[in-house]
Amino acid sequence: MLTIIITKTFIIMYNFNLTNNVQYYLKKLITYSTKNTLIYVIM
């Protein structure tokens, strides 16, 4: 899985295997993402 987190000031890219709990948390983050923070999760 490739996860890209983009905020006003920085871009963080992760490429790793996630556990179910982390995937669930990331989905939560995507659900609650704001205009200031964009989170893209590419399966």
trRosetta pair geometry for C-beta under 8 A, 3 or more apart (Angstrom, degrees):
i j d omega theta_ij theta_ji phi_ij phi_ji
1 15 7.6 -178 89 -146 46 49
1 16 7.1 -27 62 75 84 42
1 17 6.7 109 17 -115 95 37
1 18 5.6 -40 45 4 145 108
1 23 7.8 -163 -76 -99 173 101
1 41 6.9 -9 -178 -171 114 90
1 42 7.0 158 -165 83 65 57
1 43 6.0 -34 -115 -124 91 45
2 13 7.3 -13 -171 -168 91 93
2 14 7.4 163 -156 86 45 56
2 15 5.2 -10 -108 -104 76 82
2 41 7.9 156 87 -160 52 46
2 42 4.6 -11 67 64 97 109
3 13 7.3 159 86 -155 55 47
3 14 4.5 -3 59 58 101 102
3 15 7.8 -172 25 -76 67 39
3 18 7.8 71 -35 -50 132 136
3 26 6.6 -94 -121 -136 136 144
3 39 7.6 -10 -171 -172 94 91
3 40 7.4 163 -157 89 49 58
3 41 5.3 -11 -112 -113 83 73
3 42 7.4 -166 -81 28 36 70
4 11 6.9 -13 -170 -170 93 96
4 12 7.4 159 -156 83 46 52
4 13 5.3 -9 -107 -106 76 78
4 14 7.9 -164 -73 26 37 66
4 39 7.6 165 89 -157 55 48
4 40 4.6 -3 62 61 99 104
4 41 8.0 -166 30 -78 64 34
4 42 7.4 34 2 -3 100 106
5 11 7.2 160 84 -156 54 48
5 12 4.6 -5 57 58 103 99
5 13 7.8 -164 25 -74 67 36
5 14 7.8 33 -3 -1 101 102
5 37 7.4 -12 -172 -170 89 98
5 38 7.9 162 -159 89 45 52
5 39 5.2 -9 -114 -114 75 82
5 40 7.8 -163 -78 30 34 65
6 11 5.2 -5 -108 -110 75 84
6 37 7.3 157 87 -158 54 52
6 38 4.7 -11 66 65 104 95
6 39 7.4 -172 28 -82 68 37
6 40 7.3 29 1 1 107 101
7 10 5.8 15 54 51 100 66
7 11 7.8 -168 28 -77 63 43
7 36 6.6 18 -152 149 79 79
7 37 5.0 -15 -104 -108 83 81
7 38 7.8 -179 -80 27 38 63
8 36 5.7 -37 -38 -163 107 86
8 37 7.9 -66 -18 -73 74 62
18 22 4.2 -124 -168 89 104 123
18 23 5.0 130 114 -57 126 82
18 26 7.1 -21 -168 -8 165 138
19 22 4.9 93 53 9 75 102
19 23 7.0 -138 96 -5 38 89
20 23 5.6 -55 -147 37 33 113
20 24 6.2 36 154 -22 66 105
21 24 5.7 -53 -150 34 30 112
21 25 6.4 30 151 -19 64 106
22 25 5.5 -53 -148 36 34 113
22 26 6.3 36 152 -20 66 104
23 26 5.7 -53 -148 36 31 112
23 27 6.5 34 152 -20 64 103
24 27 5.7 -53 -152 33 31 112
24 28 6.6 36 147 -21 63 103
25 28 5.4 -51 -154 32 35 116
25 29 6.5 38 147 -21 65 102
26 29 5.3 -48 -149 33 37 115
26 30 6.4 39 151 -20 66 101
26 39 7.2 -157 -166 155 82 136
26 41 5.6 102 150 -82 129 144
27 30 5.6 -49 -149 34 34 113
27 31 6.4 39 149 -23 64 103
27 41 7.6 -69 -79 23 60 160
28 31 5.5 -54 -152 33 32 114
28 32 6.3 2 159 5 67 110
29 32 6.2 -72 -143 52 27 91
29 33 6.3 56 152 -62 65 88
29 39 5.3 10 126 38 109 172
30 33 5.5 -23 -148 -17 32 119
30 39 5.2 -121 -90 84 70 113
30 41 6.3 -78 -65 1 136 116
33 37 5.5 -124 -153 98 84 87
33 38 6.1 79 172 -120 136 34
33 39 5.0 -147 -91 18 136 98
34 37 5.5 58 50 35 80 84
